[in-house]
Amino acid sequence: MAKSPEKKIEIPPNVMKVLDGCSAQIGKKQEDSFSQDVFSEIMDLGIESPIEQLLYIALCTVRDLNNIDHDDPEKIDGEYVSLGLGIFPQHEIGKYYVDFMIHFGRKLYNRKDKKFESKSLIVECDSQEFHDRTEKERRYEKERDRYLASKGWKLFHYTGKQILEDPLKIAKEIVVEVTGLDAEWVSTDAKY
C-alpha cells in the first residue's frame, strides 16, 4: 500500500532517543573495527616509519570516509588486477623499493575495447629522520626517481613536516589524483 505524499510522519522523542543510542553503538563498533584493522595492517605490513604509519592511516581514513572499494586483487584476462584503492607500502619496482605504490582500478561496463582501467602513483615520504642523511643516500634516491620516471611512474614527494601538519590533506590529494574523483566531493572530515 503506497503512502500518501501529504501525510507527515512524526517520530516521537522516545523513538529518536533509541535511534540516537543505536547510532552511537554502531559508530563505536565501526570506530573499534577501523582502529583494530588499521593497527593490524601496519603491523602485518611492517610499516616502521612513524611518518609512513601516519600517511597509511590517513589514506585508509580518506578511502573509508568516501566509501572507496579496496578489494583484493582478482584475475582478469590472465592478469591480476586490484579493484578499488590499493595501498602498498614498501613496494618493489625493479631493483628499488618505494614508500608507497597507490593503485586504483575499476571495471568498465559497456566498453568493448577495455574491461577495466587503472592508475597508479608512487608516494615518497621524505622525513629528515629517515631520508637525506648522506650524499650517497641522496644520489640513490635521485637515481631511483629517474628510473621510475623513465618507466612512466608518476611520483609525489612529501616532507615529513607536511605529513605531520595535515596527513588527511595529503591523503586526499593522493586519492583524488589516483581515482580521478572531484576534490570538492572527497571528504576528510575526520577529527583527531
Rosetta blueprint (number, residue, H / E / L):
1 M L
2 A L
3 K L
4 S L
5 P L
6 E L
7 K L
8 K L
9 I L
10 E L
11 I L
12 P L
13 P H
14 N H
15 V H
16 M H
17 K H
18 V H
19 L H
20 D H
21 G H
22 C H
23 S H
24 A H
25 Q H
26 I H
27 G H
28 K H
29 K H
30 Q H
31 E H
32 D H
33 S H
34 F H
35 S H
36 Q H
37 D H
38 V H
39 F H
40 S H
41 E H
42 I H
43 M H
44 D H
45 L H
46 G L
47 I L
48 E L
49 S L
50 P H
51 I H
52 E H
53 Q H
54 L H
55 L H
56 Y H
57 I H
58 A H
59 L H
60 C H
61 T H
62 V H
63 R H
64 D H
65 L H
66 N L
67 N L
68 I L
69 D L
70 H E
71 D L
72 D L
73 P L
74 E E
75 K E
76 I E
77 D L
78 G L
79 E E
80 Y E
81 V E
82 S L
83 L L
84 G E
85 L E
86 G E
87 I E
88 F E
89 P E
90 Q E
91 H E
92 E E
93 I E
94 G L
95 K L
96 Y E
97 Y E
98 V E
99 D E
100 F E
101 M E
102 I E
103 H E
104 F E
105 G E
106 R E
107 K E
108 L L
109 Y L
110 N L
111 R L
112 K L
113 D L
114 K L
115 K L
116 F E
117 E E
118 S E
119 K E
120 S E
121 L E
122 I E
123 V E
124 E E
125 C E
126 D E
127 S L
128 Q L
129 E L
130 F L
131 H L
132 D L
133 R L
134 T L
135 E H
136 K H
137 E H
138 R H
139 R H
140 Y H
141 E H
142 K H
143 E H
144 R H
145 D H
146 R H
147 Y H
148 L H
149 A H
150 S H
151 K L
152 G L
153 W L
154 K L
155 L E
156 F E
157 H E
158 Y E
159 T E
160 G H
161 K H
162 Q H
163 I H
164 L H
165 E H
166 D L
167 P H
168 L H
169 K H
170 I H
171 A H
172 K H
173 E H
174 I H
175 V H
176 V H
177 E H
178 V H
179 T H
180 G L
181 L L
182 D L
183 A H
184 E H
185 W H
186 V L
187 S L
188 T L
189 D L
190 A L
191 K L
192 Y L
